Amino acid sequence: MYRIERTEDIKSLLPNKEEVFALNIEYSNLRELPKEISQFINLKFLDISGNRFKDKEKLFNDLSKLPNLRFLFANKCYLKALPDN
């Protein structure tokens, strides 16, 4: 699992983006997902815990662009419910 503490660090993973299956960006003071995250098409595990996303609709829209995502950890993200879609 790759651990990213700063959003600019995610760019360092782009050359090997097909090999990234698990990503931990917990407690990274994120307000939205980094735009590069949609390039990790093989991502299966994502931990976004402890971040306060300002636009929940955008968050779920961004997550929907990850076709292989199977496990999402979102503890302490102040999400009250998941969307139906």
mmCIF file as gemmi writes it, N, C-alpha and C atoms, coordinates in Angstrom:
data_model
loop_
_atom_site.group_PDB
_atom_site.id
_atom_site.type_symbol
_atom_site.label_atom_id
_atom_site.label_alt_id
_atom_site.label_comp_id
_atom_site.label_asym_id
_atom_site.label_entity_id
_atom_site.label_seq_id
_atom_site.pdbx_PDB_ins_code
_atom_site.Cartn_x
_atom_site.Cartn_y
_atom_site.Cartn_z
_atom_site.occupancy
_atom_site.B_iso_or_equiv
_atom_site.pdbx_formal_charge
_atom_site.auth_seq_id
_atom_site.auth_asym_id
_atom_site.pdbx_PDB_model_num
ATOM 1 N N . MET Axp A 1 ? 0.851 -1.178 0 1 0 ? 1 A 1
ATOM 2 C CA . MET Axp A 1 ? 0 0 0 1 0 ? 1 A 1
ATOM 3 C C . MET Axp A 1 ? 0.891 1.233 0 1 0 ? 1 A 1
ATOM 4 N N . TYR Axp A 2 ? 0.57 2.151 -0.866 1 0 ? 2 A 1
ATOM 5 C CA . TYR Axp A 2 ? 1.293 3.419 -0.926 1 0 ? 2 A 1
ATOM 6 C C . TYR Axp A 2 ? 0.668 4.398 0.059 1 0 ? 2 A 1
ATOM 7 N N . ARG Axp A 3 ? 1.502 5.11 0.803 1 0 ? 3 A 1
ATOM 8 C CA . ARG Axp A 3 ? 1.045 6.115 1.77 1 0 ? 3 A 1
ATOM 9 C C . ARG Axp A 3 ? 1.465 7.479 1.262 1 0 ? 3 A 1
ATOM 10 N N . ILE Axp A 4 ? 0.495 8.357 1.073 1 0 ? 4 A 1
ATOM 11 C CA . ILE Axp A 4 ? 0.752 9.712 0.587 1 0 ? 4 A 1
ATOM 12 C C . ILE Axp A 4 ? 0.387 10.698 1.693 1 0 ? 4 A 1
ATOM 13 N N . GLU Axp A 5 ? 1.312 11.562 2.044 1 0 ? 5 A 1
ATOM 14 C CA . GLU Axp A 5 ? 1.048 12.557 3.077 1 0 ? 5 A 1
ATOM 15 C C . GLU Axp A 5 ? 0.757 13.928 2.501 1 0 ? 5 A 1
ATOM 16 N N . ARG Axp A 6 ? 1.268 14.193 1.319 1 0 ? 6 A 1
ATOM 17 C CA . ARG Axp A 6 ? 1.032 15.481 0.663 1 0 ? 6 A 1
ATOM 18 C C . ARG Axp A 6 ? 0.496 15.206 -0.734 1 0 ? 6 A 1
ATOM 19 N N . THR Axp A 7 ? -0.433 16.017 -1.175 1 0 ? 7 A 1
ATOM 20 C CA . THR Axp A 7 ? -1.047 15.77 -2.48 1 0 ? 7 A 1
ATOM 21 C C . THR Axp A 7 ? -0.04 15.831 -3.614 1 0 ? 7 A 1
ATOM 22 N N . GLU Axp A 8 ? 0.998 16.625 -3.472 1 0 ? 8 A 1
ATOM 23 C CA . GLU Axp A 8 ? 1.989 16.687 -4.552 1 0 ? 8 A 1
ATOM 24 C C . GLU Axp A 8 ? 2.779 15.379 -4.675 1 0 ? 8 A 1
ATOM 25 N N . ASP Axp A 9 ? 2.787 14.565 -3.601 1 0 ? 9 A 1
ATOM 26 C CA . ASP Axp A 9 ? 3.478 13.282 -3.654 1 0 ? 9 A 1
ATOM 27 C C . ASP Axp A 9 ? 2.79 12.283 -4.576 1 0 ? 9 A 1
ATOM 28 N N . ILE Axp A 10 ? 1.51 12.483 -4.802 1 0 ? 10 A 1
ATOM 29 C CA . ILE Axp A 10 ? 0.775 11.538 -5.649 1 0 ? 10 A 1
ATOM 30 C C . ILE Axp A 10 ? 1.312 11.54 -7.08 1 0 ? 10 A 1
ATOM 31 N N . LYS Axp A 11 ? 1.842 12.662 -7.508 1 0 ? 11 A 1
ATOM 32 C CA . LYS Axp A 11 ? 2.399 12.755 -8.858 1 0 ? 11 A 1
ATOM 33 C C . LYS Axp A 11 ? 3.603 11.83 -9.038 1 0 ? 11 A 1
ATOM 34 N N . SER Axp A 12 ? 4.307 11.538 -7.957 1 0 ? 12 A 1
ATOM 35 C CA . SER Axp A 12 ? 5.462 10.647 -8.046 1 0 ? 12 A 1
ATOM 36 C C . SER Axp A 12 ? 5.049 9.207 -8.364 1 0 ? 12 A 1
ATOM 37 N N . LEU Axp A 13 ? 3.793 8.874 -8.141 1 0 ? 13 A 1
ATOM 38 C CA . LEU Axp A 13 ? 3.297 7.53 -8.427 1 0 ? 13 A 1
ATOM 39 C C . LEU Axp A 13 ? 2.793 7.375 -9.86 1 0 ? 13 A 1
ATOM 40 N N . LEU Axp A 14 ? 2.59 8.468 -10.556 1 0 ? 14 A 1
ATOM 41 C CA . LEU Axp A 14 ? 1.998 8.422 -11.893 1 0 ? 14 A 1
ATOM 42 C C . LEU Axp A 14 ? 2.78 7.577 -12.899 1 0 ? 14 A 1
ATOM 43 N N . PRO Axp A 15 ? 4.117 7.583 -12.901 1 0 ? 15 A 1
ATOM 44 C CA . PRO Axp A 15 ? 4.814 6.735 -13.876 1 0 ? 15 A 1
ATOM 45 C C . PRO Axp A 15 ? 4.487 5.245 -13.738 1 0 ? 15 A 1
ATOM 46 N N . ASN Axp A 16 ? 4.086 4.822 -12.551 1 0 ? 16 A 1
ATOM 47 C CA . ASN Axp A 16 ? 3.744 3.417 -12.295 1 0 ? 16 A 1
ATOM 48 C C . ASN Axp A 16 ? 2.273 3.266 -11.918 1 0 ? 16 A 1
ATOM 49 N N . LYS Axp A 17 ? 1.437 4.114 -12.456 1 0 ? 17 A 1
ATOM 50 C CA . LYS Axp A 17 ? 0.036 4.165 -12.028 1 0 ? 17 A 1
ATOM 51 C C . LYS Axp A 17 ? -0.714 2.852 -12.212 1 0 ? 17 A 1
ATOM 52 N N . GLU Axp A 18 ? -0.326 2.037 -13.194 1 0 ? 18 A 1
ATOM 53 C CA . GLU Axp A 18 ? -0.997 0.749 -13.403 1 0 ? 18 A 1
ATOM 54 C C . GLU Axp A 18 ? -0.676 -0.246 -12.301 1 0 ? 18 A 1
ATOM 55 N N . GLU Axp A 19 ? 0.386 0.01 -11.54 1 0 ? 19 A 1
ATOM 56 C CA . GLU Axp A 19 ? 0.814 -0.902 -10.481 1 0 ? 19 A 1
ATOM 57 C C . GLU Axp A 19 ? 0.302 -0.5 -9.097 1 0 ? 19 A 1
ATOM 58 N N . VAL Axp A 20 ? -0.441 0.59 -9.02 1 0 ? 20 A 1
ATOM 59 C CA . VAL Axp A 20 ? -0.963 1.056 -7.731 1 0 ? 20 A 1
ATOM 60 C C . VAL Axp A 20 ? -2.332 0.423 -7.507 1 0 ? 20 A 1
ATOM 61 N N . PHE Axp A 21 ? -2.397 -0.482 -6.525 1 0 ? 21 A 1
ATOM 62 C CA . PHE Axp A 21 ? -3.636 -1.174 -6.203 1 0 ? 21 A 1
ATOM 63 C C . PHE Axp A 21 ? -4.228 -0.702 -4.878 1 0 ? 21 A 1
ATOM 64 N N . ALA Axp A 22 ? -3.399 -0.096 -4.041 1 0 ? 22 A 1
ATOM 65 C CA . ALA Axp A 22 ? -3.836 0.358 -2.726 1 0 ? 22 A 1
ATOM 66 C C . ALA Axp A 22 ? -3.18 1.695 -2.422 1 0 ? 22 A 1
ATOM 67 N N . LEU Axp A 23 ? -3.989 2.623 -1.915 1 0 ? 23 A 1
ATOM 68 C CA . LEU Axp A 23 ? -3.49 3.97 -1.638 1 0 ? 23 A 1
ATOM 69 C C . LEU Axp A 23 ? -4.069 4.462 -0.314 1 0 ? 23 A 1
ATOM 70 N N . ASN Axp A 24 ? -3.189 4.982 0.514 1 0 ? 24 A 1
ATOM 71 C CA . ASN Axp A 24 ? -3.588 5.516 1.812 1 0 ? 24 A 1
ATOM 72 C C . ASN Axp A 24 ? -3.303 7.019 1.817 1 0 ? 24 A 1
ATOM 73 N N . ILE Axp A 25 ? -4.368 7.812 1.851 1 0 ? 25 A 1
ATOM 74 C CA . ILE Axp A 25 ? -4.213 9.273 1.94 1 0 ? 25 A 1
ATOM 75 C C . ILE Axp A 25 ? -4.945 9.789 3.178 1 0 ? 25 A 1
ATOM 76 N N . GLU Axp A 26 ? -4.988 8.947 4.21 1 0 ? 26 A 1
ATOM 77 C CA . GLU Axp A 26 ? -5.691 9.318 5.432 1 0 ? 26 A 1
ATOM 78 C C . GLU Axp A 26 ? -5.009 10.498 6.126 1 0 ? 26 A 1
ATOM 79 N N . TYR Axp A 27 ? -5.824 11.314 6.795 1 0 ? 27 A 1
ATOM 80 C CA . TYR Axp A 27 ? -5.354 12.457 7.588 1 0 ? 27 A 1
ATOM 81 C C . TYR Axp A 27 ? -4.346 13.325 6.826 1 0 ? 27 A 1
ATOM 82 N N . SER Axp A 28 ? -4.677 13.631 5.584 1 0 ? 28 A 1
ATOM 83 C CA . SER Axp A 28 ? -3.805 14.451 4.738 1 0 ? 28 A 1
ATOM 84 C C . SER Axp A 28 ? -4.335 15.872 4.567 1 0 ? 28 A 1
ATOM 85 N N . ASN Axp A 29 ? -5.3 16.25 5.393 1 0 ? 29 A 1
ATOM 86 C CA . ASN Axp A 29 ? -5.906 17.588 5.329 1 0 ? 29 A 1
ATOM 87 C C . ASN Axp A 29 ? -6.48 17.906 3.954 1 0 ? 29 A 1
ATOM 88 N N . LEU Axp A 30 ? -7.083 16.908 3.333 1 0 ? 30 A 1
ATOM 89 C CA . LEU Axp A 30 ? -7.673 17.1 2.013 1 0 ? 30 A 1
ATOM 90 C C . LEU Axp A 30 ? -9.07 17.698 2.122 1 0 ? 30 A 1
ATOM 91 N N . ARG Axp A 31 ? -9.392 18.578 1.207 1 0 ? 31 A 1
ATOM 92 C CA . ARG Axp A 31 ? -10.741 19.128 1.068 1 0 ? 31 A 1
ATOM 93 C C . ARG Axp A 31 ? -11.436 18.521 -0.143 1 0 ? 31 A 1
ATOM 94 N N . GLU Axp A 32 ? -10.613 17.968 -1.059 1 0 ? 32 A 1
ATOM 95 C CA . GLU Axp A 32 ? -11.125 17.23 -2.204 1 0 ? 32 A 1
ATOM 96 C C . GLU Axp A 32 ? -10.052 16.233 -2.629 1 0 ? 32 A 1
ATOM 97 N N . LEU Axp A 33 ? -10.462 15.222 -3.383 1 0 ? 33 A 1
ATOM 98 C CA . LEU Axp A 33 ? -9.49 14.254 -3.865 1 0 ? 33 A 1
ATOM 99 C C . LEU Axp A 33 ? -8.58 14.898 -4.897 1 0 ? 33 A 1
ATOM 100 N N . PRO Axp A 34 ? -7.317 14.518 -4.909 1 0 ? 34 A 1
ATOM 101 C CA . PRO Axp A 34 ? -6.426 15.042 -5.952 1 0 ? 34 A 1
ATOM 102 C C . PRO Axp A 34 ? -6.945 14.613 -7.325 1 0 ? 34 A 1
ATOM 103 N N . LYS Axp A 35 ? -6.866 15.51 -8.288 1 0 ? 35 A 1
ATOM 104 C CA . LYS Axp A 35 ? -7.412 15.209 -9.619 1 0 ? 35 A 1
ATOM 105 C C . LYS Axp A 35 ? -6.704 14.024 -10.265 1 0 ? 35 A 1
ATOM 106 N N . GLU Axp A 36 ? -5.465 13.766 -9.89 1 0 ? 36 A 1
ATOM 107 C CA . GLU Axp A 36 ? -4.691 12.667 -10.458 1 0 ? 36 A 1
ATOM 108 C C . GLU Axp A 36 ? -5.218 11.292 -10.057 1 0 ? 36 A 1
ATOM 109 N N . ILE Axp A 37 ? -6.025 11.237 -9.017 1 0 ? 37 A 1
ATOM 110 C CA . ILE Axp A 37 ? -6.464 9.942 -8.497 1 0 ? 37 A 1
ATOM 111 C C . ILE Axp A 37 ? -7.242 9.136 -9.535 1 0 ? 37 A 1
ATOM 112 N N . SER Axp A 38 ? -7.911 9.808 -10.436 1 0 ? 38 A 1
ATOM 113 C CA . SER Axp A 38 ? -8.695 9.095 -11.455 1 0 ? 38 A 1
ATOM 114 C C . SER Axp A 38 ? -7.806 8.336 -12.438 1 0 ? 38 A 1
ATOM 115 N N . GLN Axp A 39 ? -6.515 8.608 -12.456 1 0 ? 39 A 1
ATOM 116 C CA . GLN Axp A 39 ? -5.595 7.914 -13.348 1 0 ? 39 A 1
ATOM 117 C C . GLN Axp A 39 ? -5.178 6.537 -12.815 1 0 ? 39 A 1
ATOM 118 N N . PHE Axp A 40 ? -5.478 6.268 -11.553 1 0 ? 40 A 1
ATOM 119 C CA . PHE Axp A 40 ? -5.119 4.99 -10.941 1 0 ? 40 A 1
ATOM 120 C C . PHE Axp A 40 ? -6.255 3.996 -11.168 1 0 ? 40 A 1
ATOM 121 N N . ILE Axp A 41 ? -6.375 3.526 -12.405 1 0 ? 41 A 1
ATOM 122 C CA . ILE Axp A 41 ? -7.531 2.712 -12.789 1 0 ? 41 A 1
ATOM 123 C C . ILE Axp A 41 ? -7.537 1.323 -12.156 1 0 ? 41 A 1
ATOM 124 N N . ASN Axp A 42 ? -6.401 0.855 -11.647 1 0 ? 42 A 1
ATOM 125 C CA . ASN Axp A 42 ? -6.339 -0.451 -10.994 1 0 ? 42 A 1
ATOM 126 C C . ASN Axp A 42 ? -6.485 -0.369 -9.482 1 0 ? 42 A 1
ATOM 127 N N . LEU Axp A 43 ? -6.771 0.808 -8.978 1 0 ? 43 A 1
ATOM 128 C CA . LEU Axp A 43 ? -6.897 1.011 -7.536 1 0 ? 43 A 1
ATOM 129 C C . LEU Axp A 43 ? -8.073 0.211 -6.987 1 0 ? 43 A 1
ATOM 130 N N . LYS Axp A 44 ? -7.787 -0.64 -5.988 1 0 ? 44 A 1
ATOM 131 C CA . LYS Axp A 44 ? -8.825 -1.459 -5.369 1 0 ? 44 A 1
ATOM 132 C C . LYS Axp A 44 ? -9.117 -1.04 -3.935 1 0 ? 44 A 1
ATOM 133 N N . PHE Axp A 45 ? -8.109 -0.526 -3.239 1 0 ? 45 A 1
ATOM 134 C CA . PHE Axp A 45 ? -8.237 -0.117 -1.842 1 0 ? 45 A 1
ATOM 135 C C . PHE Axp A 45 ? -7.866 1.352 -1.724 1 0 ? 45 A 1
ATOM 136 N N . LEU Axp A 46 ? -8.724 2.115 -1.071 1 0 ? 46 A 1
ATOM 137 C CA . LEU Axp A 46 ? -8.449 3.541 -0.867 1 0 ? 46 A 1
ATOM 138 C C . LEU Axp A 46 ? -8.862 3.932 0.545 1 0 ? 46 A 1
ATOM 139 N N . ASP Axp A 47 ? -7.94 4.546 1.261 1 0 ? 47 A 1
ATOM 140 C CA . ASP Axp A 47 ? -8.231 5.028 2.609 1 0 ? 47 A 1
ATOM 141 C C . ASP Axp A 47 ? -8.182 6.548 2.591 1 0 ? 47 A 1
ATOM 142 N N . ILE Axp A 48 ? -9.34 7.168 2.781 1 0 ? 48 A 1
ATOM 143 C CA . ILE Axp A 48 ? -9.451 8.629 2.807 1 0 ? 48 A 1
ATOM 144 C C . ILE Axp A 48 ? -9.834 9.126 4.201 1 0 ? 48 A 1
ATOM 145 N N . SER Axp A 49 ? -9.686 8.28 5.197 1 0 ? 49 A 1
ATOM 146 C CA . SER Axp A 49 ? -10.099 8.596 6.566 1 0 ? 49 A 1
ATOM 147 C C . SER Axp A 49 ? -9.482 9.89 7.079 1 0 ? 49 A 1
ATOM 148 N N . GLY Axp A 50 ? -10.24 10.587 7.904 1 0 ? 50 A 1
ATOM 149 C CA . GLY Axp A 50 ? -9.725 11.762 8.588 1 0 ? 50 A 1
ATOM 150 C C . GLY Axp A 50 ? -9.595 13.02 7.751 1 0 ? 50 A 1
ATOM 151 N N . ASN Axp A 51 ? -10.152 13.026 6.569 1 0 ? 51 A 1
ATOM 152 C CA . ASN Axp A 51 ? -10.142 14.224 5.728 1 0 ? 51 A 1
ATOM 153 C C . ASN Axp A 51 ? -11.539 14.834 5.723 1 0 ? 51 A 1
ATOM 154 N N . ARG Axp A 52 ? -11.621 16.139 5.674 1 0 ? 52 A 1
ATOM 155 C CA . ARG Axp A 52 ? -12.92 16.839 5.672 1 0 ? 52 A 1
ATOM 156 C C . ARG Axp A 52 ? -13.202 17.365 4.268 1 0 ? 52 A 1
ATOM 157 N N . PHE Axp A 53 ? -13.856 16.552 3.487 1 0 ? 53 A 1
ATOM 158 C CA . PHE Axp A 53 ? -14.16 16.926 2.119 1 0 ? 53 A 1
ATOM 159 C C . PHE Axp A 53 ? -15.284 17.951 2.103 1 0 ? 53 A 1
ATOM 160 N N . LYS Axp A 54 ? -15.066 19.047 1.374 1 0 ? 54 A 1
ATOM 161 C CA . LYS Axp A 54 ? -16.028 20.146 1.396 1 0 ? 54 A 1
ATOM 162 C C . LYS Axp A 54 ? -17.237 19.885 0.516 1 0 ? 54 A 1
ATOM 163 N N . ASP Axp A 55 ? -17.074 19.166 -0.583 1 0 ? 55 A 1
ATOM 164 C CA . ASP Axp A 55 ? -18.167 18.913 -1.514 1 0 ? 55 A 1
ATOM 165 C C . ASP Axp A 55 ? -18.362 17.404 -1.627 1 0 ? 55 A 1
ATOM 166 N N . LYS Axp A 56 ? -19.309 16.882 -0.875 1 0 ? 56 A 1
ATOM 167 C CA . LYS Axp A 56 ? -19.531 15.427 -0.834 1 0 ? 56 A 1
ATOM 168 C C . LYS Axp A 56 ? -19.974 14.885 -2.186 1 0 ? 56 A 1
ATOM 169 N N . GLU Axp A 57 ? -20.775 15.641 -2.915 1 0 ? 57 A 1
ATOM 170 C CA . GLU Axp A 57 ? -21.231 15.193 -4.239 1 0 ? 57 A 1
ATOM 171 C C . GLU Axp A 57 ? -20.038 15.034 -5.184 1 0 ? 57 A 1
ATOM 172 N N . LYS Axp A 58 ? -19.121 15.978 -5.159 1 0 ? 58 A 1
ATOM 173 C CA . LYS Axp A 58 ? -17.917 15.897 -5.992 1 0 ? 58 A 1
ATOM 174 C C . LYS Axp A 58 ? -17.056 14.715 -5.559 1 0 ? 58 A 1
ATOM 175 N N . LEU Axp A 59 ? -16.949 14.503 -4.265 1 0 ? 59 A 1
ATOM 176 C CA . LEU Axp A 59 ? -16.174 13.376 -3.753 1 0 ? 59 A 1
ATOM 177 C C . LEU Axp A 59 ? -16.688 12.073 -4.347 1 0 ? 59 A 1
ATOM 178 N N . PHE Axp A 60 ? -17.992 11.845 -4.27 1 0 ? 60 A 1
ATOM 179 C CA . PHE Axp A 60 ? -18.54 10.594 -4.774 1 0 ? 60 A 1
ATOM 180 C C . PHE Axp A 60 ? -18.478 10.52 -6.296 1 0 ? 60 A 1
ATOM 181 N N . ASN Axp A 61 ? -18.567 11.639 -6.957 1 0 ? 61 A 1
ATOM 182 C CA . ASN Axp A 61 ? -18.392 11.657 -8.401 1 0 ? 61 A 1
ATOM 183 C C . ASN Axp A 61 ? -16.955 11.255 -8.759 1 0 ? 61 A 1
ATOM 184 N N . ASP Axp A 62 ? -15.986 11.8 -8.035 1 0 ? 62 A 1
ATOM 185 C CA . ASP Axp A 62 ? -14.581 11.442 -8.268 1 0 ? 62 A 1
ATOM 186 C C . ASP Axp A 62 ? -14.332 9.959 -7.982 1 0 ? 62 A 1
ATOM 187 N N . LEU Axp A 63 ? -14.914 9.446 -6.913 1 0 ? 63 A 1
ATOM 188 C CA . LEU Axp A 63 ? -14.74 8.036 -6.568 1 0 ? 63 A 1
ATOM 189 C C . LEU Axp A 63 ? -15.355 7.124 -7.625 1 0 ? 63 A 1
ATOM 190 N N . SER Axp A 64 ? -16.416 7.583 -8.255 1 0 ? 64 A 1
ATOM 191 C CA . SER Axp A 64 ? -17.071 6.762 -9.287 1 0 ? 64 A 1
ATOM 192 C C . SER Axp A 64 ? -16.197 6.579 -10.521 1 0 ? 64 A 1
ATOM 193 N N . LYS Axp A 65 ? -15.145 7.36 -10.653 1 0 ? 65 A 1
ATOM 194 C CA . LYS Axp A 65 ? -14.232 7.247 -11.79 1 0 ? 65 A 1
ATOM 195 C C . LYS Axp A 65 ? -13.16 6.178 -11.57 1 0 ? 65 A 1
ATOM 196 N N . LEU Axp A 66 ? -13.227 5.499 -10.448 1 0 ? 66 A 1
ATOM 197 C CA . LEU Axp A 66 ? -12.286 4.426 -10.127 1 0 ? 66 A 1
ATOM 198 C C . LEU Axp A 66 ? -12.992 3.088 -10.327 1 0 ? 66 A 1
ATOM 199 N N . PRO Axp A 67 ? -12.908 2.514 -11.53 1 0 ? 67 A 1
ATOM 200 C CA . PRO Axp A 67 ? -13.723 1.354 -11.881 1 0 ? 67 A 1
ATOM 201 C C . PRO Axp A 67 ? -13.45 0.087 -11.073 1 0 ? 67 A 1
ATOM 202 N N . ASN Axp A 68 ? -12.258 -0.05 -10.529 1 0 ? 68 A 1
ATOM 203 C CA . ASN Axp A 68 ? -11.908 -1.266 -9.793 1 0 ? 68 A 1
ATOM 204 C C . ASN Axp A 68 ? -11.917 -1.101 -8.277 1 0 ? 68 A 1
ATOM 205 N N . LEU Axp A 69 ? -12.338 0.047 -7.795 1 0 ? 69 A 1
ATOM 206 C CA . LEU Axp A 69 ? -12.353 0.3 -6.356 1 0 ? 69 A 1
ATOM 207 C C . LEU Axp A 69 ? -13.342 -0.651 -5.669 1 0 ? 69 A 1
ATOM 208 N N . ARG Axp A 70 ? -12.831 -1.417 -4.705 1 0 ? 70 A 1
ATOM 209 C CA . ARG Axp A 70 ? -13.662 -2.383 -3.976 1 0 ? 70 A 1
ATOM 210 C C . ARG Axp A 70 ? -13.777 -2.063 -2.495 1 0 ? 70 A 1
ATOM 211 N N . PHE Axp A 71 ? -12.753 -1.427 -1.937 1 0 ? 71 A 1
ATOM 212 C CA . PHE Axp A 71 ? -12.732 -1.132 -0.51 1 0 ? 71 A 1
ATOM 213 C C . PHE Axp A 71 ? -12.416 0.338 -0.306 1 0 ? 71 A 1
ATOM 214 N N . LEU Axp A 72 ? -13.321 1.027 0.354 1 0 ? 72 A 1
ATOM 215 C CA . LEU Axp A 72 ? -13.143 2.437 0.676 1 0 ? 72 A 1
ATOM 216 C C . LEU Axp A 72 ? -13.22 2.594 2.183 1 0 ? 72 A 1
ATOM 217 N N . PHE Axp A 73 ? -12.165 3.134 2.753 1 0 ? 73 A 1
ATOM 218 C CA . PHE Axp A 73 ? -12.138 3.414 4.182 1 0 ? 73 A 1
ATOM 219 C C . PHE Axp A 73 ? -12.299 4.922 4.344 1 0 ? 73 A 1
ATOM 220 N N . ALA Axp A 74 ? -13.344 5.32 5.038 1 0 ? 74 A 1
ATOM 221 C CA . ALA Axp A 74 ? -13.663 6.746 5.154 1 0 ? 74 A 1
ATOM 222 C C . ALA Axp A 74 ? -14.073 7.098 6.584 1 0 ? 74 A 1
ATOM 223 N N . ASN Axp A 75 ? -13.344 6.581 7.553 1 0 ? 75 A 1
ATOM 224 C CA . ASN Axp A 75 ? -13.62 6.895 8.951 1 0 ? 75 A 1
ATOM 225 C C . ASN Axp A 75 ? -13.333 8.37 9.225 1 0 ? 75 A 1
ATOM 226 N N . LYS Axp A 76 ? -14.147 8.973 10.032 1 0 ? 76 A 1
ATOM 227 C CA . LYS Axp A 76 ? -13.968 10.363 10.479 1 0 ? 76 A 1
ATOM 228 C C . LYS Axp A 76 ? -13.892 11.357 9.315 1 0 ? 76 A 1
ATOM 229 N N . CYS Axp A 77 ? -14.675 11.085 8.282 1 0 ? 77 A 1
ATOM 230 C CA . CYS Axp A 77 ? -14.778 12.019 7.142 1 0 ? 77 A 1
ATOM 231 C C . CYS Axp A 77 ? -16.069 12.815 7.217 1 0 ? 77 A 1
ATOM 232 N N . TYR Axp A 78 ? -16.823 12.6 8.272 1 0 ? 78 A 1
ATOM 233 C CA . TYR Axp A 78 ? -18.082 13.331 8.496 1 0 ? 78 A 1
ATOM 234 C C . TYR Axp A 78 ? -19.072 13.094 7.36 1 0 ? 78 A 1
ATOM 235 N N . LEU Axp A 79 ? -19.103 11.841 6.887 1 0 ? 79 A 1
ATOM 236 C CA . LEU Axp A 79 ? -20.08 11.454 5.882 1 0 ? 79 A 1
ATOM 237 C C . LEU Axp A 79 ? -21.249 10.808 6.611 1 0 ? 79 A 1
ATOM 238 N N . LYS Axp A 80 ? -22.425 11.296 6.378 1 0 ? 80 A 1
ATOM 239 C CA . LYS Axp A 80 ? -23.593 10.766 7.071 1 0 ? 80 A 1
ATOM 240 C C . LYS Axp A 80 ? -24.236 9.609 6.304 1 0 ? 80 A 1
ATOM 241 N N . ALA Axp A 81 ? -24.126 9.623 4.986 1 0 ? 81 A 1
ATOM 242 C CA . ALA Axp A 81 ? -24.708 8.575 4.176 1 0 ? 81 A 1
ATOM 243 C C . ALA Axp A 81 ? -24.014 8.509 2.837 1 0 ? 81 A 1
ATOM 244 N N . LEU Axp A 82 ? -24.104 7.351 2.231 1 0 ? 82 A 1
ATOM 245 C CA . LEU Axp A 82 ? -23.561 7.171 0.887 1 0 ? 82 A 1
ATOM 246 C C . LEU Axp A 82 ? -24.688 7.387 -0.126 1 0 ? 82 A 1
ATOM 247 N N . PRO Axp A 83 ? -24.353 7.875 -1.295 1 0 ? 83 A 1
ATOM 248 C CA . PRO Axp A 83 ? -25.392 8.067 -2.302 1 0 ? 83 A 1
ATOM 249 C C . PRO Axp A 83 ? -25.893 6.733 -2.827 1 0 ? 83 A 1
ATOM 250 N N . ASP Axp A 84 ? -27.094 6.715 -3.347 1 0 ? 84 A 1
ATOM 251 C CA . ASP Axp A 84 ? -27.68 5.485 -3.861 1 0 ? 84 A 1
ATOM 252 C C . ASP Axp A 84 ? -26.941 4.942 -5.065 1 0 ? 84 A 1
ATOM 253 N N . ASN Axp A 85 ? -26.386 5.84 -5.857 1 0 ? 85 A 1
ATOM 254 C CA . ASN Axp A 85 ? -25.712 5.387 -7.084 1 0 ? 85 A 1
ATOM 255 C C . ASN Axp A 85 ? -24.258 5.13 -6.799 1 0 ? 85 A 1
